Amino acid sequence: MIDGVKIIPLRRIPDERGVVMHMLRSDEQHFRGFGEIYFSTVYPGVVKGWHRHTRMTLNYAVPYGLIKLVLYDAREDSTTRGELMEIFAGESNYVLVQVPPGIWNGFKCVGGDTAIVANCATVPHDPTEIERTDPADPRIPYDWNLQYR
């Protein structure tokens, strides 16, 4: 685990009409504030990353499809500096992943369908508080290729 990252199981409530999928409530202990909600799609096999925020806490959920979310802690003052974390999130593992500022993150669609990633961010998008780098940046020790374990 990376210090400050939380993985919270989310409720799916199915009935004959469809499914209600919870994500985040303002009365939950892990709620950190509201800036904006947006949705991102990612095509099968595609990587979106790396990026990190200076002020924003991310709250990711994947209501459709499956992604491999990868986190890397490069924070100088962190007890988990240098740690990597992989989380498979999607319909088969419906969770909220809360990512604090300063954590490099990216995701890859690992299923056969386009995935939809929801983010309830704590501050509105501000291009001055985000840093981006290439998925193959050697500063982040991660290989996005399929791993046979």
Secondary structure, 3 states (H helix, E strand, C coil): CCCCCEEEECCEEEECCEEEECCCCCCCCCCCCCCEEEEEEECECCEEEEEEECCCCEEEEEEECEEEEEEEECCCCCCCCCCEEEEEEECCECEEEEECCCEEEEEEECCCCCEEEEEEECCCCCHHHEEECCCCCCCCCCCCCCCCC
